[in-house]
């Protein structure tokens, strides 16, 4: 596993944690004051009130990627999830919708209509791009992944956590 990139070299791993994709800081003019630059960096991924975020679950047999394992072998690993895992994610979106954030969430069946494209690639960590960063990803790429069984007891919080990133929250640390 390439640490923190959100892409797998090896889908076997023993630890489960959120691995946000790495991103370079936004280049800013050198003459900006430090307070203004910090504010721009902080707010650049936030959504405008009233935004409707459309989400899509990868579901085709061709949705996935070739993964190289530590022993040099490769195989195709699917991004498609089970119906129970999708239900956990739908419920997590409902949990966020219950909070008056000024955002709406709508499931769509066409990935070209979705800002949020969700995969379930086992072993690739659970991660999401933060806020509007998802708009910079190609429509055939994931913007959120669940890399372990989120239907297991206590794991529904993983879906709530990753959706939190998508709506613009970084890690608290």
SULTA-V42225 format. One record per backbone hydrogen bond with DSSP energy under -0.5 kcal/mol. CO is the residue of the C=O (numbers start at 1). NH is the residue of the N-H. E is the energy in kcal/mol with one decimal. If there is no record, write none. Layout:
co=(CO	CO)
nh=(NH	NH)
e=(E	E)
//
This chain:
co=(1	2	2	4	7	11	15	17	18	29	33	34	35	36	37	38	39	40	43	45	48	51	51	52	53	54	54	55	56	56	58	60	62	63	63	65	67	67	69	73	75	77	79	82	83	84	85	86	87	88	89	90	91	92	93	94	96	99	102	104	106	109	110	111	115	116	116	117	117	118	119	120	121	125	126	127	129	130	131	132	133	134	138	143	144	145	145	147	148	149	152	155	155	156	156	157	158	159	160	161	162	163	164	165	165	168)
nh=(3	5	6	22	2	13	17	126	20	32	37	38	39	40	41	42	43	44	46	132	51	53	104	54	106	115	116	108	58	118	81	63	64	79	80	77	69	75	72	69	67	65	120	86	87	88	89	90	91	92	93	94	95	96	97	98	99	101	50	53	55	111	113	114	117	56	118	143	144	58	146	122	124	127	19	145	131	133	134	135	136	137	141	129	119	127	147	123	150	152	155	158	159	159	160	161	162	163	164	165	166	167	169	131	168	170)
e=(-0.8	-1.6	-0.5	-0.8	-1.1	-0.5	-0.5	-0.9	-0.6	-1.5	-2.5	-2.2	-2.1	-2.5	-2.4	-2.2	-2.3	-1.3	-1.6	-1.9	-1.8	-0.6	-2.4	-0.6	-2.3	-1.4	-2.6	-2.8	-0.5	-3.4	-0.7	-2.0	-0.8	-2.4	-0.6	-2.7	-0.5	-1.6	-2.4	-3.4	-2.8	-2.1	-2.5	-2.2	-2.2	-1.8	-1.8	-2.8	-2.5	-1.9	-2.4	-2.0	-2.0	-2.0	-2.4	-1.6	-1.4	-2.4	-4.1	-3.0	-2.3	-0.5	-2.1	-1.3	-0.6	-2.3	-0.5	-2.8	-1.6	-2.6	-1.7	-1.0	-2.0	-0.5	-1.8	-2.8	-0.5	-2.1	-1.7	-1.7	-1.6	-1.5	-2.0	-2.0	-2.4	-1.8	-0.5	-3.0	-0.9	-0.9	-2.3	-1.5	-0.7	-0.5	-1.5	-2.7	-2.6	-2.2	-1.8	-1.4	-1.9	-2.1	-2.7	-2.7	-1.6	-0.5)
//
